[in-house]
Amino acid sequence: MLCAMISAAAFGQSSAKVVKVRPAEPLYKVKAGSSVDAAVVIDIDPGYHINSNRPAQSFLIATALKLEPLKGVTVARILYPKAKLQKFAFSEKPMSVFEGKALVKFNARTTPSLAAGNYALKGKLRVQACNDERCLFPQTIDVEIPIEVTK
């Protein structure tokens, strides 16, 4: 598997070519001083998988969503979907992966003093996509979650 990872990196193929990330809703509306459940969707091309947020082996790159601080908005714990344990030809042990579509959820709470208006909660998703033969170069993919705050 190491040779496959090196060959993919040598060709400059990145995981962002087969993994797309977007907000689950086009706009999240929330009143100042309350919270909203939000999510991002990870779309993984057929034939590929990404490691879960808790990979089976410590050397594997975990999928991780990091949301940047936004004044007046607090993000509660990020919840990842249940991973699938799957055996691949290159691994002796089953791997903990996401395939197809994965929904990563979180709760955003606004302060009562946050001014009404449109905001963007920005984040970065770190992934490494693999197929049955090789892993692509790891990538950090930007995501923006639009939030409209009302009074």
Secondary structure, 3 states (H helix, E strand, C coil): CHHHHHHHHHCCCEHHHCEEEEECCCCEEEECCCEEEEEEEEEECCCCEEECCCCCCCCCCCCEEEECCECCEEECCCECCCCEEECCCCCCCCEEEECCEEEEEEEEEECCCCCCEEEEEEEEEEECEECCCCECECEEEEEEEEEEEEC
